[in-house]
Every structure is written in C-alpha cells, then in structure tokens.
Amino acid sequence: GMKLGDFMPFEYDRERFRSLTDEASTFEGVDDEAAVDPTPGAMHATIKASQDSKVTVEIFYVKYRDFSGAVRYLVGIHELTDQPIPDLVQFPTNSRRPSARMPAAANGTPA
C-alpha cells in the first residue's frame, strides 16, 4: 500500500508530518513499550488529488497501539477551500411548498 507521504508533493510537508508523528511517540520518562502518547496533532499540508491537481488540507492524527502491540495512526483529512459555501435555497414567502399531510380516508377522516 501507499503511505500518506506518497500523496504529498512537497518534501517539506512529508518531513514535517514525519517529524510531528515522531514527536508524538511515547510518554517522556516511560520505558514501557506499550505507553504511547495519545495526544492528537494537526498540520496544514498540500496533497495530490486526481489528475495531479494539488489540494490544501488539514491533517489530524493520533497515535495508538493496536491489539497486537503495533503502533498505528488514525488520520483524518479536511479539504480547505477558498470558495464560499453556496447559500441555502430559500423559497419566497408566498409560494406553496409541498407539505407532509396525512392522506384522508374515504370517509373524509385522516387515515
């Protein structure tokens, strides 16, 4: 499989991610191999998207040990965009919108 750094076109982003995740290694002064610092971290980076386009993102990460004792990272990526979010569609106050009404029974009472 590919590593997250393989999607970072800039060496300084790869190095920064590597150094930040190495910093979040183990609790200081603890010799126990199972003691992994669960403090989350975050950074801004650029990643490669489809057709070699570049996207600015926030990367969130936390280090943990799985059941076998292997060190793993849980990583979340949030795309940053300069474009504003489109406004919600607003209906004019005098227009009729469909309503969720209960169908009437044959005798005129609600079903």
ABEGO torsion letter per residue (X at the ends): XBBAAAABABAAAAAAAAAAAAAABBBBGBABAABBBABBBBBBBBBBBBGGBBBBBBBBBBBBBBAAGBBBBBBBBBBBBABBBBBBBBBBAABBBBBBBBBBBAAGBBX
